[in-house]
Amino acid sequence: MLLSTSYLDEAERCDQVLVLREGRVLAQGHPREITAAAAGRTFEAQPATGEPARNLQARLLESPAVIDAVPRAGRVRLVLGPGRQLPGVPAQPLPAGFEDGFMVLLHQQARDARPSMDMRLTTAMTAASGETVIEVKDLVRRFGAFTAVDRVSFAVRRGEIFGLLGPNGAGKTTTFRMLCGLLAATAGRLQVAGRNLRTARAAARQQIGYVAQKFSLYGALSVTQNLEFFASAYGLHGERQRERIAWAVQQFELADMQHLPSGELPGGYKQRLAMAVALLHEPQVLFLDEPTSGADPLARREFWKRITILGEQGVTVVVTTHFMEEAEYCDRIVILDSGRVLAEGTPAQVRSLGKHGAAGEPTMEDAFIAIVEQARAEHRSVSAGEEARQ
């Protein structure tokens, strides 16, 4: 069996792995051989009390000594370059993992330094006010007799990164489409950027950027034509349109792809272009529906670095993801299943609901599985009781 994948947990299950980049072979062998490339170079650092792990991660990635850094279970897992020392943070050594070795191999073959990300917005908003930007109260969406979203409630503050997690069919995308004004709610209150989406959907959409799960791009149009089309749709014309398109091309490194049809772009570049068109009009609120699905680890790290910078400028971000570790980038998360909210809180609060195993405190994935399984068991018990009474 020959398997092509960008998900490293899947690759680690294989008997042999071939690591490719830009059409060239970086390594081939058993997954243990890939893992060995990071031996003795993997550590775990603890953020200061009350500091989000993503803030420490961002600082560590600025250090030339650090190859890779990702938030994990409230801490930061980092990989050092060859012969490098820890950059002034207390950290404990960890056994190397397959993903650590993979990132070391990419770094060894990298021809350029990390790209500079100048995500400064001309209309940056203060994030200090604690203003509620999104308010959802008892939201319901029915399709005939089927209830896809069942009395969902939550609120999101300005500058917050808010995550919606749940298994397939949980109601995440339906909730997203209502938040973006693309689907009418059956019942409930829904307000985004000061606009009631049940009465002023068109006005609300001017304040919203949206990246759909499959990237809403026009495949037959070139990268430049997509940018021009979406800029016009958002009301950008003349010099302002040219300025914003030039910013997008530079920021998302699309210059070499400008004349290619977007349908022919590699997956990582489709993601970049979808993000670029969503940010052309500098929206107050950015909705991202599983934007890193199918993206490789390097692309996911670049994506989250951009999101962190936007949040620091007051852009409110709501994201769905099926990567449990990506929930660690969020300030708060909600777990949905069968259209209902099962849990809400900070990543630390949600992790605490998981079961402690032999490896110590629960991960986000442990918590997610425990929360969903418990809710489904309770639902089966109630259903069985109702059937018995009948």
Beta strands, then each sheet from edge to edge (+ up, - down):
strand 1: 17-21
strand 2: 24-29
strand 3: 42-45
strand 4: 66-72
strand 5: 75-80
strand 6: 91-93
strand 7: 132-143
strand 8: 146-157
strand 9: 161-165
strand 10: 187-192
strand 11: 195-196
strand 12: 208-211
strand 13: 285-289
strand 14: 316-320
strand 15: 332-337
strand 16: 340-345
sheet 1: 1+ 2-
sheet 2: 4+ 5- 3+ 6-
sheet 3: 8+ 7- 10+ 11-
sheet 4: 12+ 13+ 14+ 9+ 15+ 16-
end
